């Protein structure tokens, strides 16, 4: 990785983290080294995870369980990313670390730690939590990062994720994605009588809450990139339709007044419009609705199934799937509609395209010879790579930093059902996200502000 | 193929018998024959004696010859019992992606609807809906189940059984 020096100025400008929602405040504790040795080259395929030591945060006589829990959430985040190898605390030589003293670096070198995190979390007299951490470069024997936060006790998990993001960003040079949530469809009941509910969880599977009760069939929730809103499809009305739901207020509304079924919604990058399919007889066409003016625009007009539209991050183009050529394939058109260019040409069927927030890749589902795969290709269709393959993998969605894909994996038969998985962009590091029941259609939130 | 259709018919017949057991009037019928004491013009009559569904090939929405016969019989029955409006429900099997299957189910419902209209059913009596792959009737991991799920089902909106 290049650009650690550049990262320093970014961190110095780091705005108060989640000030409005979290009441947390990040303050830089001490100047950081400009000569750090620790870095992760994340451009490679199979990465050797960086050995990192995370001794339990100290509680200074306070809630030591909370301090240990926070430390384990941070270690869990870093481990699941596949880029870090949190070392076994039993191997630690130096015990009872204090955030305020310089570590005995030799003790940490001896167990091959390259990075070390020390921290403390204390409940203050005013009821708030104060957390502080330092990230150390064991070989350079220098502090790389130090921050301090204040928040309310119920936000302790978010605070842990924010610290994980800070560590991740400092060591990789990329934004983190731990202080985020995933909206998904919770599935219970027999396969031929499934009850589906919209649900929300932290990216690590914690704090599940349900947004609908299960009376109506709900599908394909998608997070707004800019607000606490999701758009999804529900069978609750006269026609199955696309809805908007504010997850803070619970306010719900139908999107547009279309003459027929609407489905496959997704927000534009500015969150101000929704693209979706409208079913017209045997054909599905793509429409856009501006959420402020309520104006709708037709973007495709073909005797085919055009669906699963997804904007490029600069909002200039839309990728979608269409069977206009005979089978499902991926096409790119200008965001205003018009002529579309086919980009997928490999053997099999391509569907559910979704443009990376970095802009450089499009993820998709691919079906070939009875197998369902998740893959990526460049927007010009070149450079196709399959990241995972099996009986049924479907519906990728990007982490907000464009590094990780979340998707669902289904298993066959009467007792089979979908589970949520993540995979690194390189195709390595598949991880299941634990959910209370079967779960499908995951979509990642932006970093919470 | 034919054998499978009979199995479906049989399963449906059993379900109907369960539904009317409380009335102690389970229809006397064989899976491959016409019910003898189903009341004509009822929902049960439609399902048992006419057939409420047609099936499709993988990723196809063409109504085949067998489906055309079923739909023609549905049209005849609907012209006799003109009090009914119908909803044609389109479905797909689980071996596809969700959004596409929603549209594919809609295309199948539309194909069945168009055939009913061609057989004289007034279009204003027909509504269509697609459930994509969300409402399978057969749940095994086998093409015999998937083929039962690729279907368009004609549902009487105001039926009394």
Interface residues (C-beta under 8 A of the other chain):
Chain A: X190 X191 X192 X194 X196 X217 X219 X220 X233 X239 X240 X261 X263 X264 X277 X279 X281 X282 X283 X284 X305 X307 X308 X321 X323 X327 X328 X351 X352 X365 X367 X370 X392 X394 X395 X410 X412 X413 X414 X416 X440 X441
Chain B: X59 X61 X94 X95 X96 X97 X98 X99 X100 X102 X103 X104 X106 X107 X110 X111 X129 X130 X131 X132 X134 X135 X136 X137 X138 X139 X140 X141
